[in-house]
Amino acid sequence: MVSGNNSNNGLMLALGRLEGKVDALISVQRSQDESIGRLEKRLRTLEGSRSWLLGAAAVLGAMSSQLMSWIGVQK
């Protein structure tokens, strides 16, 4: 009986270690998911700002072109 109890204790100890490692992996995964979520939010913000800036540059370019063509007609 004593050896059976020791083997059960060993199995329970190994099972406890595995549960601890799985919990640690889940925690790391959750942390990385949060980090990726923050990075995706930053990227969306940067891409939106870039799109706005490119749109504004296109409008300014078109306005400059029209102004230059108007100035050329006036001469």
C-alpha positions as CSV (number, residue, x, y, z in Angstrom):
1,M,0.0,0.0,0.0
2,V,2.8,2.4,0.8
3,S,4.3,2.1,-2.7
4,G,0.9,2.7,-4.3
5,N,0.5,5.8,-2.2
6,N,4.0,7.1,-3.2
7,S,3.2,6.5,-6.9
8,N,-0.1,8.4,-6.5
9,N,1.7,11.2,-4.8
10,G,4.3,11.3,-7.6
11,L,1.5,11.4,-10.2
12,M,-0.3,14.1,-8.3
13,L,2.9,16.1,-8.1
14,A,3.5,15.7,-11.8
15,L,-0.1,16.7,-12.5
16,G,0.3,19.8,-10.3
17,R,3.4,20.8,-12.2
18,L,1.7,20.4,-15.5
19,E,-1.2,22.5,-14.4
20,G,1.1,25.2,-13.2
21,K,2.9,25.2,-16.6
22,V,-0.4,25.3,-18.5
23,D,-1.6,28.2,-16.3
24,A,1.7,30.1,-17.0
25,L,1.3,29.5,-20.7
26,I,-2.3,30.8,-20.6
27,S,-1.1,33.9,-18.7
28,V,1.6,34.5,-21.3
29,Q,-0.8,34.0,-24.2
30,R,-3.3,36.5,-22.6
31,S,-0.6,39.0,-22.1
32,Q,0.6,38.7,-25.7
33,D,-3.0,39.0,-26.9
34,E,-3.4,42.3,-25.0
35,S,-0.1,43.5,-26.4
36,I,-1.1,42.6,-30.0
37,G,-4.4,44.4,-29.5
38,R,-2.6,47.6,-28.4
39,L,-0.2,47.4,-31.3
40,E,-3.1,46.9,-33.8
41,K,-4.8,50.0,-32.3
42,R,-1.7,52.0,-32.7
43,L,-1.2,50.8,-36.3
44,R,-4.8,51.7,-37.2
45,T,-4.3,55.2,-35.8
46,L,-1.1,55.7,-37.7
47,E,-2.6,54.4,-40.9
48,G,-5.6,56.7,-40.5
49,S,-3.3,59.7,-39.9
50,R,-1.2,58.8,-43.0
51,S,-4.3,58.5,-45.1
52,W,-5.5,61.9,-43.9
53,L,-2.1,63.4,-44.6
54,L,-1.9,61.9,-48.1
55,G,-5.4,63.2,-48.9
56,A,-4.5,66.7,-47.7
57,A,-1.4,66.6,-49.8
58,A,-3.4,65.6,-52.8
59,V,-5.9,68.4,-52.3
60,L,-3.0,70.9,-51.8
61,G,-1.4,69.6,-55.0
62,A,-4.6,70.0,-57.0
63,M,-5.1,73.5,-55.6
64,S,-1.6,74.5,-56.5
65,S,-2.0,73.1,-60.0
66,Q,-5.2,75.1,-60.5
67,L,-3.5,78.2,-59.1
68,M,-0.6,77.8,-61.4
69,S,-2.8,77.3,-64.3
70,W,-4.9,80.4,-63.4
71,I,-1.8,82.5,-63.0
72,G,-0.6,81.3,-66.4
73,V,-3.9,82.3,-68.0
74,Q,-3.7,85.8,-66.4
75,K,-0.4,86.6,-68.0
